[in-house]
Amino acid sequence: MAEPPQPDSFPESSRERDAGASFVLESKGQWWHAGYHLTTAIVGPMILTLPYAFRGLGWVAGISCLTVMGMVSFYSYYLMALVLDFCEKDGRRHIRFRELAADVLGSGWMFYFVILIQTAINTGITIGTILLAGQCLEVHVNYHFPWLPF
């Protein structure tokens, strides 16, 4: 079994060099603040594709899907906040997902596995957003400029 992480995995000397970590470690926000900021950061670029999504789903199904996905997002942030609070009560405060995963799931290869998963998700979201934005632009151009050969 892997050894538990050190109580202070982010020493004072590193905190002086990492201003973002210092800001996070001094913050006193609640879980819904973090959930709101994570949601807006994740949804930010994709919000431009909502008209296209609503066009395909309709108003009722579109608003229902948007509401359910928002609830799922906030519930997952709430669960993550519970785990972070539990770790903090044991003297381990985490500021990165990979540090949390290494603490909860075990150190070693799990640290790199989380980095791999995060990279795959970010790559997929980026490619999907580009493709969906292209489709939205095509629908817009075909609707407003039907004489163009697209």
C-alpha positions in Angstrom: 0.0 0.0 0.0 1.2 3.5 -0.8 2.4 5.8 1.9 0.0 8.6 2.9 0.9 12.1 1.6 2.8 14.4 3.8 0.8 16.8 6.0 2.2 19.9 4.1 2.5 18.9 0.5 3.0 22.6 -0.4 5.9 24.0 1.6 6.3 27.6 2.5 9.2 28.2 0.1 7.0 27.1 -2.9 4.0 29.2 -1.7 6.1 32.4 -2.1 6.7 31.5 -5.7 3.2 30.5 -6.5 0.9 33.5 -6.0 -2.2 31.6 -7.2 -1.7 28.9 -4.6 -1.2 31.5 -1.9 -4.5 33.1 -2.9 -6.4 29.8 -2.9 -4.9 28.8 0.5 -6.0 32.1 2.1 -9.5 32.1 0.6 -12.6 31.5 2.8 -15.2 30.9 0.2 -18.0 28.3 0.3 -18.5 25.3 -2.0 -21.2 27.1 -4.1 -18.7 29.9 -4.9 -16.3 27.4 -6.3 -19.1 25.6 -8.1 -20.3 28.8 -9.7 -16.8 29.7 -10.9 -16.1 26.2 -12.2 -19.4 26.1 -14.0 -18.8 29.5 -15.7 -15.3 28.5 -16.6 -16.4 25.2 -18.2 -19.6 26.5 -19.8 -18.1 29.8 -21.0 -17.3 29.1 -24.7 -20.1 26.5 -25.1 -22.8 29.0 -24.1 -22.5 30.4 -27.6 -23.9 27.1 -29.0 -27.1 27.2 -26.9 -29.2 28.6 -29.7 -28.2 25.7 -32.0 -28.8 23.1 -29.2 -32.2 24.6 -28.4 -33.1 24.6 -32.1 -32.5 20.8 -32.2 -34.1 20.0 -28.9 -36.9 22.5 -28.6 -37.6 24.9 -25.7 -39.0 22.3 -23.2 -36.3 19.6 -23.7 -33.6 22.2 -24.0 -34.4 24.0 -20.8 -34.9 20.6 -19.1 -31.5 19.3 -20.2 -29.8 22.6 -19.2 -31.4 22.4 -15.8 -30.5 18.7 -15.2 -26.9 19.2 -16.3 -26.6 22.3 -14.0 -27.9 20.2 -11.1 -25.5 17.4 -11.9 -22.6 19.9 -12.1 -23.4 21.5 -8.8 -24.0 18.1 -7.1 -20.6 16.9 -8.2 -19.0 20.1 -6.9 -20.8 19.6 -3.6 -19.4 16.1 -3.3 -15.9 17.3 -4.2 -16.3 20.0 -1.5 -17.2 17.4 1.1 -14.1 15.4 0.2 -11.9 18.5 0.3 -13.4 19.4 3.7 -12.7 15.9 5.0 -9.1 16.0 3.9 -8.7 19.5 5.3 -9.9 18.4 8.7 -7.2 15.7 8.6 -4.6 18.5 8.0 -4.3 18.1 4.2 -5.5 21.0 2.1 -5.5 20.5 -1.7 -5.6 23.1 -4.3 -5.4 21.0 -7.5 -7.5 18.0 -8.7 -4.4 15.8 -9.2 -3.3 16.4 -5.6 -6.7 15.5 -4.3 -6.8 12.4 -6.5 -3.4 11.3 -5.3 -4.5 11.7 -1.7 -7.9 9.9 -2.1 -7.0 7.3 -4.7 -3.4 6.7 -3.7 -0.2 8.3 -4.7 2.0 7.1 -7.5 0.6 6.4 -10.9 -2.8 7.9 -10.0 -1.3 11.4 -10.1 -0.4 10.9 -13.7 -3.7 9.1 -14.5 -5.6 12.2 -13.5 -3.4 14.4 -15.6 -4.1 12.0 -18.6 -7.9 12.1 -17.9 -7.9 15.9 -17.6 -6.0 16.3 -20.8 -8.3 14.0 -22.7 -11.4 15.8 -21.5 -10.0 19.2 -22.3 -8.9 18.0 -25.8 -12.4 16.5 -26.5 -14.2 19.6 -25.3 -12.0 21.9 -27.4 -12.5 19.8 -30.6 -16.2 19.4 -29.9 -16.6 23.2 -29.4 -14.8 24.0 -32.6 -17.0 21.5 -34.6 -20.2 22.7 -33.0 -19.3 26.4 -33.5 -18.6 25.6 -37.2 -22.1 23.9 -37.5 -23.7 26.9 -35.8 -21.9 29.3 -38.1 -23.1 27.2 -41.1 -26.7 27.3 -40.0 -26.5 31.1 -39.4 -25.0 31.7 -42.8 -27.5 29.4 -44.6 -30.4 31.2 -42.8 -29.3 34.8 -43.4 -27.5 34.4 -46.7 -29.2 31.6 -48.6 -27.7 32.6 -52.0 -24.2 31.8 -50.8 -22.9 28.4 -52.0 -22.3 26.6 -48.7 
